[in-house]
Amino acid sequence: MNGWKCSIFAVLALALTAQATIRTVNGNGTGQYLHIYLAVNAAVTGDTILVAPGTYNNFSDNPNINNKRLHIIGAGWDHVNAQSFATQSVGANHTVIEGINSSGQWSLGSSADSLILRRCRIRGSSNNVVFFNAKNLTVEDCILTHNTGNGIIFEYNSTLPDILLAFSNCLFSTSGTPISSGIVLGSSTSSTFGTVLVRNCVFSNIRQPFYFTNSSTLKTLAVVNSIFYDWGGTSRNWGTYGPATVFEYNASDSTAPAIPGFFTNQVLLNGNDPFVNYDETANYVHGTSDLHLNANTGGLLLVDAGHPDSSFNDLDGSRNDIGLYGGPRPLVDNGVPGYPFAISLTLSTPLINGEPLEAQSVGRIGPRY
C-alpha cells in the first residue's frame, strides 16, 4: 500500500496531543532545528519531533535519547536519511521512531521497558539493530538489510518474568554472504524471555531465521503468515528456539531445510517465486525488488492463505494474505508515516513586491495506526 500524495496549501494545520510540544527539524533552515540531535537535546518527555525530507548524516547528528519518551517521525525512508539512534535509561520508555532511513547500526534499549520501531529502513554493513535490556520491543513495517551480521539482536542480562518481542510486516534480508540470522536473542543463563511473535514477515537470503541462545528460557515463539524464501549459504536451518514453538500458515520454498514437526498448514512453493520481482542471484535489491505477491502460481498460493482468525484479516476484510502486504497493517511502501509532510513547494505566480504570495505544496500522508 502506498501513502497517498495530494496537493495542499503550504500551511498544514493538524492537532496532535495537546500537551506535547511539536518540534520541527529541517536541514534547509526552515524548521526550528537544523539537526535531529539538536531537537532531541531540547525535547522533554512527551514531545513529538517531525523530521523534514533531507540528509542528516553528520557524525554529530547521532541522536542519543536519554531519559526521555519521544515520538520521532520522519517523512519516510525514501526522503529522510539519518544517522544511528540510541536510547538510554528508563525514562525512554515508550519511545517511538518511524519514517527514517539509516545506514548505521542502531543501539537501543539500556533498561527502557518498551520501544517501538515503525516504518524504518535500516541497512548496515554488520548488525542492524541491537537492543540491550529493553523489556518490550515492537518492530512494524520495517526493512532490515545488511551485508554481514544479523538483522535484530535482542540481549537481556538480568531476570524478568515476561519479555515481549513483536515483529509484523518486516523484511529481514542479507545482500551479501548469508552467514547471518534474522532475529537473534542473546541472554545470560538467568534471563527468562516471555513471548516472541512474528507475523507477516519475509526472510530472504538468511542462513537461519532465528537464533536464540539459552532457548530453553523462552516461553513461546509464534510465527504466522510469513515467507521464508531464497535460503542462502551452507548449514541452513530454521534456527534454535524453545520447546513452546508454533509455526502456522507460513510459506517456504524448495531450498528450505526440512520442515520441523511443529509446522502446521505450511504452504510449499516448490520453486514458484511468489513475488512480483525478486532475483535469487542478486537477492533483495532495494528499489528494484518488489515483494508484493505476483499473479502467477507462486503468488496465488499465498493469497487468502493465511491464518483464518478474523483478527488477522487484510484491510479489505478478506482472509489474510501471507507476506509483507497482508494483515490489518500491511507494509507501507517508502515508510510513509500517518502524518502529513510537505515534500515540495511551488510558487503559483511570479513574485511581485507588495503582492500576496500564492504557493502550493505537494505533500504525503499514510494510513494511521
Sequence and secondary structure as in RCSB ss.txt:
>XXXX:A:sequence
MNGWKCSIFAVLALALTAQATIRTVNGNGTGQYLHIYLAVNAAVTGDTILVAPGTYNNFSDNPNINNKRLHIIGA
GWDHVNAQSFATQSVGANHTVIEGINSSGQWSLGSSADSLILRRCRIRGSSNNVVFFNAKNLTVEDCILTHNTGN
GIIFEYNSTLPDILLAFSNCLFSTSGTPISSGIVLGSSTSSTFGTVLVRNCVFSNIRQPFYFTNSSTLKTLAVVN
SIFYDWGGTSRNWGTYGPATVFEYNASDSTAPAIPGFFTNQVLLNGNDPFVNYDETANYVHGTSDLHLNANTGGL
LLVDAGHPDSSFNDLDGSRNDIGLYGGPRPLVDNGVPGYPFAISLTLSTPLINGEPLEAQSVGRIGPRY
>XXXX:A:secstr
 B EEEEEES       TTS EEEE TTTTSSBSSHHHHHHH  TT EEEE SEEE  TT   EEES   EEEES
 TTTEEE   EEESGGGTTEEEES EESS EEEETT SEEEEES EEEESS  EEEES SEEEEES EEEESSS 
SEEEEE S  S  EEEEES EEEESS    EEEEEEE TT  EEEEEEES EEES SEEEEETTGGGEEEEEEES
 EEES  SSS   EE  SSEEEES EE TTS    TTEES EE TT   EEE BTTTB  TTT EEEE SSHHHH
TTTT S   GGG  TTSS   SSTT SSS   BTT  SS EEEEEEESS   TTS   EEEEEEE    
